[in-house]
Amino acid sequence: MTSERPATGGRDDLPGGPEDDTALASAGGAPAEAVPEPRDAAPESGEPQRSAAARRRGLRRATGLVVAGVAGTVGTTLVVATGGRLAQGPVVKPPTTWFGLLDPVATNEPSVLPAVLLVGAALLVGAWWWVCRRSQQGQLSLRGVAVLVTSWSAAPLVGPPILSLDVYSYVAQGVMASMGLNPYTAGPSLLGAHPAALAADPVWRDTPSPYGPVGLGLFRAVTSLTDGHVVLSVIVLRVIVAIAVAVLAWCLIRAVPAASRPWALAAGVGGPVVLLQLIGAVHLEAVMMALAAAGLLAALRGRTAVGLALLTASALTKWPAAVILMVLLVRRWADLVADGEPGVARRVLSVAGRDLAVVAVTAAALSLLLVPDGIGWVRASSAPSLGLNLYSPVSAAANLLAMLSGEPGPALQGSESLRLARAGGMTAAAALIGWLLLTIRTRDVPTTCGLALLCLAFLGPVLHPWYLVWGMIPLAMARGVRAQRALLAVGAVGAFLSVPHPEALFVGAPAVTAWFMREGPVVLVGIALGAAVALVVGRRRRGREAEQEPA
């Protein structure tokens, strides 16, 4: 695009790359190759003890790896064995039982399946947390982490769609597009008794597609390839998601220094949200974030035009990726302004014009070439807000408003309390993202992207667990311990955020079910906020005490 140096934070925003490995090693970042010390003629008296201690440490590390591998694999297997059955509703007809793993669960009878699913999620979270912490401490190799993540992903890769029915909506919309129908003006119910429409969630059967032309074009290509066969389409989409996750992994390990690559791989693609919600549930976020990570990596390495084109394609898959595009452009232009060179205004206008031209040309080409109604998705982009998640900050605030105003029951769709809470949440998200943009030069680009997208996910109208990956992937590319801690906390929350039909645990106890639907979200979100505040206050206090200690 231009011979001028990119203004996206400079090379400081890119701690990775082959050329950085040597620099990091010499500066104390990645460990440099050890130079063997000359040996004395006679061994020191403490050498046998040190060798024995090293062997014990190696044995403990190997035992920990085996335990983590088994625990994580058992955890994902338990979730796959129960998550597909729990996702089925009373009026949903899956295209296959998938060897019994999609047999529906009666919601009017007690069931232990939600408890089994929670146990599996807890095992996976524990194993993942252990691997991330050991990776932070430099105790695990990239190959070791890759083996663990591969083991954990085996069950989600071969099992049925779990925890969500969205993949059947993808297939139904692809079938509609293949038949010449417009998914941006009508829902899958237009297909009548087509197996994809019968398998889709009833909430979305009459809802137009909120996915961009890249996403819808992908659905149409898949269903055209499989001639509309639902099970084959799901399998092909699962393969595409697996490839997208592999691209994510490659981008993450190339974006960070060599010493941080095991951590980035474990935290970025080895977590419960990616394994269960992207691979297991076959969500489009995998494609969206693969394009976003590739675009962000390209832009930070100086290939700005390529990066902007990839980020535009990501935003045309699902619109939240536009936040990454916005952050990158604002940082790029802010750095130009901060340079203070003569003619800076003309230079900023010139660079901004070229950047926006790349975005506009890419958006126009993809919108015109992939689907007939390339901008129709804009009209339906708010469709996800028709859903409802009880355990989210916005729903908790709505329930609190309902209790204070004397409304009976939880704040459900259409209630005034939910409307006010959603408006307040979006206002707060906009304010926080605005503050992040105003202070954009105080942190690296991936950190700003991750925090902004987490604000949008947590404070948006609906919080689905796969939305958390929007911010988790940029944070895995970021620098600093704070970003790493935030990523671990968010990943653990995402593992437990979506348990289909948890009321099956309390059939016969309506008072308990009512409490979990009304007061439960308020209590849980209150505890989480209190713990977060206490953690931040405690860390700042320890930091001040450390600064006051004499050297």
N, C-alpha and C positions, 0 to 999 in steps of 0.2 A: 504493500500500500504506500509506504513512505520510507524513506531512508532515515527519517528522524527516529531517535530511540523511543521505545514505547514508554508511555507514562502510566503504567499500571502498578506502580510501586517499585519499578526497577528490578534488578536481580535480587534484591532483598526479599521480594515476594516469592522467590523460587529457591528454596533451600535444597532442591534435589538436582539430579542430573549427573552424568558421569564426571563432568569437569568439577562439580562441587565436592565429590567424594574425597578427592585428594586435598582440596582446601580445608574441608572439615576435619580431615585426619590431622593435618598439620596444625589446625587451630584448636584441637581438642574436641571436635564434634564427633565424627565417626572414629572409631578406634583405628589407629594406624597399625600397620603390620609390625608386630613385635620383633625387635632385634635380639637374637639369642645372646644371653650373657655368657661370658667365659666361665667354665666350670673349674672349681678348685681341684687340686689333685686328690684331696680326701674329702668325702661328703661330710656336710655339717651334721652334727648330732641330731638336729631337729628334723632332718629331711624325711625319715620314715614316718614321723608323726604327721608332717604336712602332706605326704602322699596318701596316708590313710584318711586324713580329713578331706582331701580332694576326692577320693573315691566315694566317701560317704555323701558328699555334696552331689556328685554325679549320680549316685544311686537314688537320692531323694528327688533330683530333678527328673530322672527317667520315670520314677514312680508317679510323680506329679503329672507328667505328660500322659502316661497311660490312663490314670484316673480321670484326667480332664477329657481325654478322647472318648473313654467309655461313657462318662457321665453326660457329655454333650450329645453323643450319638443316641443313647437311651432316651435323653430328653426330647430330641427332635422326633424320634420314633413314636414316643407316647403322644406327642402333639399331632403327628400325622394320623395316628390310629384313631384319634378322637375328634380332631378338628374338622375333618370332612363331614362326619356324621352330624356334629353339632351345628354346622353351617346350614344344613337343610331345614327348610320351613315346611309347614303343613300343606301349603299349596304349591310346592316346588317339586318338579319331576326331573330328577337327574337323568342324563342320557344313558348312564350305566351305573351299576352299583360298585364298580371298581373293586371286585373281589370282597364285597361286603363293607368296604371302608366308606361307602356313601349311603349306607342304610340309614334312613332318618330315625331320629330319636323322638319318642312321644314326649311332648312338653307338659302333658297333664299327669305324668307319672314320675316318681323320684328317679334320679339317675346320678351315678357317681362319675359320669364322663367329664363334667366340668372340673371336678376335683383332680381327676387323672391328668387332664390337660394342664392344670395349674402346676402339678408336680413336675410334669415334663418341662414346662417353661422355666420353673425354678432350677431344675438340673442344668438346663442349657445356660441360663444366666450365670449360675455359679461357675460353670466351666469356662464360660467366656470371660467373666471377670478375672478369674485366675490367670488365664492366658494373657489378657491385656496387661495386668499388673506385672507379670514376669517379663513381658515384652518391653514394658517401660524401663525395667531394670536391666535390660540387655542380657537376659538369661535364656532367651529363646532365639533360634535362628529363623530366617525367613522360610527355609524349607520345612522346618518343624511346624511352624504356624500353618503353612499351606497344607500339610498332611492333616492336621487337626480339622481345619475348616472343610476340607474335602470329605473327611469322615462324617462330620456333623451334617453336611448337606446331602448325604446319600438318600436318606428317607424323604426329605422334601422334593428331591429331584424325581424319584420314581413313584411317589404316592399321588393320590388324587388332589385336586384343588381343595385347599383347606381354609377355614376361618372366614371365607368370603365367597360370594357367588358372582363377583364382578367379571370374572373371565368369561362367563356365559353371556353377559351383556356385550362384551367385546365381540364374541362370535356372532351374536345376533345382529349387532350393528354392521359387522362386516358382510353378513349375508344380505342385509338390507341394501348396502351400497353396491354389492355385486348384482343385485336384482334391479338396480336403477332407482331404488327408493332413497329418499333423503333422510338420513338419521338425524339431521339437525332440525327437522321439523316434526318428527314423530318418533315414538318409542318402539321397542321391539314387539309390542302387542300387535302392531300392524302385520306381523308375520303369521298371526293366527296360531295354529297348532304346530308350528315348526319346533323341533326339539330344543333349539337354542332359546327360543322365547319361553318355553315351558320351564326350562332350567334356570332362567334368570330370576333375580330377586324381584318379587312383586312391586317393591318400592320404585324400581327403575323401569318397569315394563312400559309405562306410558310417558317416560321422560326422554326428551331429546338428548343426543350425545353431547357431553361437555368436553370431549377430547378434540384436540386440534387436528389439522389436516394430516400431519405426520402420523399421529396415532390412528386416525380413521383409515388413512391410506394403508397402514400396516395391517389393520384388521381385514380390509378388503382383499389385500394380496394373499393373506393366509387362507381366507375362506374360498377364494378363487382357486387356490392351489389344491385344497382338499375337497372341492365341490360342495362346500357347505356341511361336510360331515363334522358333527360337533366334537366328538372325542378326538379325532385326528387333528382338528383345529386347536384344541386345547393342548395336545402334545406338541404341535409345532410352535405354539406360543410359549410353552414351557422351555423348549429348546432356545428360542430367541431370547427369552429372559435369562437363561443360563449364560448365553454368549454375552449378553449385556453386562451381567455381573462379572464375568471374566474381564471384560473391557474396563469395568470399574476398578477391579483389582490391579490391572496393569497401570492405569492412570494414577492410582494412589501410591504405588511403590515407586513410580517415576517422579512423583511430585515432592518427595521428602528425601532427606539425606539417607545414606545407606544404613546408618545406625538406627534410624527410626522406621525402617521399612517393615520389620516384623509387627511393630505396633500398628502401623497404618493398615496393614492387611487384616490383622485380627479385629481391630476396632471398626474398620470401614465395611468389610464384607463378611466378617465372621460372626457378627452380632445377631441377636434374635430377630430384629426387624427385617434384615435382609434375607436371612435363611427362611423364616416362616412367612413373612408377608410378601416378599418379592418373588422368591423361588417357589415357596409352598403355595401361596395364594395366586401366583401368576399375575402380579400387578404391573401396570404400565409404567410405574415409577422407575422400574429397572432400566427401560429404554430412555426415559427422560433424563435420569441422572447419569447414565453412561455418556450420552451426548453432552450433558452439562460438564461433567468431569473432564472429558476430552477437550471441550472448548476452553474451559478455564485453564487447563494445563498448557494448551497451545498459546493462549494469550499471554500467560505469565512467562512463557519462554520466548516471547518476542514475535510470535507468528499471529499478530493481532487479527488480520483479516480472516484467517482460518478459524481462530477462536470465536470471533463474533458470528461467523456463519454457523458454526456448530451450536453455539448458545441460542441463536435464533431458531434453529431446528428443534432444539430442546424445548424452547418456549412454545413452539407450534405443536409439540406433543402434549404437554400440559402447561397451562399458563404460569404456574408459580415459578418456573425456571426463568421467567422474565426478570425476577428479582436479581438473579445472579448477573444477568446482562446489564441491568441498571447499575448495580454496584460497580461492575468493572468499568463501565463508561464514566461514571462519576469520579472514580478514583483516577482514571487515566487523565481526565480533563483537569481535575484538581491538582495533580502533580505538575501539569503544564503551567497552570496559574502560579503555583508556588515557586517555580523556577525563577520568576521575576526577570526574565530576559527581555531585551527590547523587542517590541512588536509582539508581545505575548497575546494580546487580544486577537490579532490577525492569525496567529499560529493556532490558538485554541479553536477559532471558527473554522479554520481549514481542516484541522484534524477531526473535529466534531462532524463536519460535513462529510468527510470520507467515511468515518465510522458509521454514521447513520445511513449513508448510501449502501454500505455493505449489508446492514440489517434490512433495509427496505427491499433491496433486490432479492436477497435470500428469501424473505417472507413472501414476496410477490410470486417468485418462481415456485416455491413449495405449495402455496395456496392454490395456484392456478393449475399445477400439473398433477397433484395427487388426488384431489377430489373435485367434483363439479362445483359444489357450493363452498369455496375455500374459506369464506369468512362467516359462514353460518354458525360455527361453533361459538362465536362471540355472543350470540343471542342466548345460548344455552350454558354459558360458562358458570352460571350460578346454580345449576341443577344440583350439585352435591349438597347444597344447604337444605335440600328437602329431607335429607336424612337427619338422624338424631343420635348422639352419643351421650349417655347420661354421665359418664365419668370423664369429664373435661372441665377445664376452668370456667368456660362460658356456661355450661349446663349447671355446674355447681352454683355459680352466681345467680342463674335464673331460678334454681330451686330455693336459694336463700331469699330472693325477692318474693317468691311465692309464699314462703313461710311467714315472712314479715307482713305481707299484705293479706294473709289469711286465705289464700287460694288453696283448695283441696288438692291433694295428690301432687305428683311431680310436674314440673313445667314442661309440658309436651308441645309438639308442633302446633303453631298457631296461637299459643298463649301470649299474653302481653308481657309477661315476665321474661319469656325466652326472647321475644323481639327486642326488648330493652337491653338484655344481657348481650345479645349478639351485636347490637349497635355499639355498646360500650366496648366490647372486645375488639371490634374492628378499629374503633377510634384509638384505643390503646396501642394496637399493633401498628397503626399508621404513625402514631407519635414516636414509638420506639424505633421504627425503621427510619423515620426522619432524623432522629438523634444520631443513629448509627451513620447516616450519610453525612451529617454535619461534622462528625468527628472521624471521618473515614480515614484520614491520614495518620491516625494514632494507632492503627493496628493493620495487620496484613489483610489482603483481599479475601482469602478463604475464610478467615475468622469473621469478617463483616458479613459475608454471604451466609455463613452458617447461622450466626445469631439472628440475622434478619429473617431467614426462612423459619427458624424455630419460633420466633415471635408470631409469624403468620400462621404457623401450624397450631400452636397452643392457644392463640387468641382468636382464631377464625371461627366461623359459624359452626363447623363440624370438625372434630378431631378424630380422624381414623389413624390407627397406629402406623400404617405405611406412609402417612404424611411426614412422620418424624425423619424419614430418610432424606427429605429435602435439605435439612440442616446438618444431618450427621455426616454426609459425604464431604461437604466443604470443610467441616471441622476436622475430619480425618486428614485433610490436606494442609491444615493450619499448623502454626507453630505455637508453642507455649503449653505449660502444664494446665492452665485454666481451661483451655479448649478441650484438652484430653479428659479432664474430670467432668466437664459438662456433657461430653459425648457418652461417657460411661453411664452417667445418671439417666440420660435420655433413652439410651438403649435398654436399660433395665426397666424403665417405665413402659416402653413400647411392648415388651414381652407380655405384660399382664393387662394391657389396655383393652384388648378386644377378646373377650371370651364369649362365644356365641351361646345364647340361652343359659346364662348362669342361674336363672330362676329354677332350673331343673333340680338344683340342690335343695330348694326350699319348698317343693310341692307339698301341700298340706299345712304350710305355715304362712298364710297370706300376710300376717303382720310383719314377719321377717322380710318377705319380698318387698312389701311396701316401704319398709325402712331403707332397704338397699337402693330403692329407686328414688327416694326423696331425700332423706337425711344423709344416707351413705355418701353420695358424691360431695356434699358440703363438708362432712367430717374428713374424708380422705384428702380432698384438695387442701383443706385447712392444715392438716398435718404435714402434707408435702411442702406447702408454702412456709410453714413454721420451721421445718427442718432446713429448708434452703436458706432462710434468713439467719438461723442460728449458725449454719455452716459458714456463711459469708462473714458474719460478725466475728465468729471465733477465729477465722483465718486472718482477718484484719488486725484483731487484737494481738495474735501471735506475731504478726509481721511488725507491729509497732514495738512490741517487747524485744524482738530480735534487733531492731534498729537501735534501741536504747541500751543494749548490753555493751559494756566496754570491750574494745577490741583486744 
